Amino acid sequence: MCGIVAYIGHREAYPIIIKGLQRLEYRGYDSAGVAILNGDLKVYKKAGKVSDLNDFVKGKDVVGKIGMGHTRWATHGEPNDRNAHPHYSQSSKFAIIHNGIIENYSSIKAELIKRGHTFNSDTDTEVLIHLIEDIHENGNVSLEEAVRLALGEVIGAYAIVVLSKDNPNELICARKGSPIVLGVGKNKDEYFVASDATPIIEYTNNVIYLNDGEVAYIKDGKLTVKTIENQVKTPYIHELEMKLEQLEKGGYEHFMLKEIYEQPRSIWDSMRGRIDAKKGFLRLGGIAEYENKFVKAKRIVIIGCGTSWHAGLVAEYLIEDLARIPVEVEYASEFRYRNPVIYEDDIVIPISQSGETADTLAAIELAKSKGATIFGVCNVVGSSIPRATHAGAYTHAGPEIGVASTKAFTAQVTVLTLMALQMARSRGTITDSRFHQLLNELEAIPAKVERALLANDAIKLLAERFKDAPNALYLGRGYGFPVALEGALKLKEISYIHAEGYPAAEMKHGPIALIDEEMPVVVIATKNETYEKVVSNIQEVKARKGIVIAIITEGDETVKGMADYCIEVPETDDILVPLISVVPLQLLSYHIAVLRGCNVDQPRNLAKSVTVE
């Protein structure tokens, strides 16, 4: 969850670090801090946003060619100045930044206190740098060795960067369970370190992704990578395809709004090169490699968290409907704690935007240990999940900076739709005519999402009406049910209005008790095979004086005649409805949040990449 960035080279470090922290702030914004090494090891840190830190350091000495910075999402210790990173060691000769959790920190801390250590924060991170120094001093070993030995003693997840006053030309970083990307300067005379590539792309396209259990030593312009077991590794340099303009707002007020409007492009990019309706062509390379596995699969298990879990629910409908394979959708956070039954012929599909979700990674490792085939769906190239899976498919949504996922969801659903279609084709469970029909419909989706976005002004007026609602209910059936869940999640995430998504029929089994003249009920009421049932559910809400906001198919007069407010979306095939019907719900949440004065891109208590369990 936290964001880390560091630099060593010939440039001034602070401007690079502070800009990097601004790019990484979506990973956590409880506090921020920097450490600059230039003779002295200076640490400046402040509770609040990166802008608060930047104001705090004005007039202070931040000159230096080596430094590191951190933006925090609090786990151990409340968000305040003293718990902000970086943290000094006992002597203040060493400093550390950390993303992750040290699970056995309390026992290590108790032992260090016995040895005379005193602590200035409540964090697990400070304990780690004290441990490193203790091993360095008492073990009479080099800093490099002390870091390696200390990491062998800790249990948990970490991405760390360590600086030393006594080693002015050295930077050490390591990872286990939390991401680290190394940017390599053009002349290999400078190096950039970050949680993801967004702070690096401005300076270099060449990156190295550290693997779990690896430690990188950058000293005197040279990079050495070793395992915690002290085995030297040869790092592989990847070339980034990301463009700098993707990280800017491009004239939009918020990243979230920009990303909502990017969906026609991101959906198309997720299909580009993979389908051609005129030729009847569909191919996902990752599936083709494991085609026999998919043909013979008796069960598919989908795992994800949050929005990715909702995309997994859509995939359950898609795969069972088209490919006729039983599907189970699991919360990654619960999967490994209930001793799941996994067979060697199972296919497990983890879904993640960031590719770093700790719960999902843990679920992957469990499924792999049982012999299952792991097929990942992920947005971030080079992230941990693609490297932990047997095969997979990237979504090509591009960087998503807004903490609340929008284009990631539709890109995931797009790729999952392609997967379901390819499985169906391989298994012979879909007719040629139906297959070609769906390819044509898929190619039309980007243009239809463009049309759905035209409702923005009307949705903004609707937001004015409901911005002060204390609660909201979202209802859907069939393919509309996951959309209802996703719509409710968006409202909760960014406006802080309590909202729940339900299968429309389940309303009668409890939630109907909540409905009164103040309760907005958002209903996915597009024309499909459950349309008549949804109409009945709307009538039930109206009978209790509930306020109905309906997402309807263009030209539908029936629902328009009974709902209080209607938002029209273009007609499409039933199975593709989620790609279009979710768009007005994203816009509604966005505008309500703006009107309520909420921080849309950085909602309270949340972070983009959940790298702790």
Buried (B, 14 or more C-beta within 10 A) or exposed (E): BBBBBBBBBEEBBBEBBBBBBBBBBBBBBBBBBBBBBBEEBBBBBBBBBBBEBBEBBEEEEBEBBBBBBBBBBBBBBEBBEBBBBBBBBBEEBBBBBBBBBBEEBEEBBEEBEEEEBEBEBEBBBBBBBBBBBBBBBEEEBEBBBBBBBBBEEBEBBBBBBBBBBEBBEBBBBBBBBBBBBBBBBEEEEBBBBBBBBBBBBBBBBBBBBBBBBBBBBBBEBEBEBBBBEEEEBEBEEBEBEBEEEBBEEEEBEBBBBBBBBBBBBBBBBBBEEBBEBEEEEBBBEBBEEBBEBBEEBEBBBBBBBBBBBBBBBBBBBBBBBBBEBEBBBBBBBEBBEEEBEBEEEBBBBBBBBBBBBBBBBBBBEBBBEEEBBBBBBBBBBBBBBBBBBBBBBBBBBBBBBBBBBBBBBBBBBBBBBBBBBBBBBBBEBBEEEBBBBBBBBBBBBBEBBBBBBEBBEBBBEBBEBBBEBEBBBBBBBBBBBBBBBBBBBBBBBBBBBEBBBBBBBBBEEEBBEBBEEEBBBBBBBBBBEBBEEBBEBBEBBBEBEBBBBBBBBEEBEBBBEBBBBBBBBBBBBBBBBBBBBBBBBBBBBBBBBBBBEBBBBBBEEBBBBBBBB
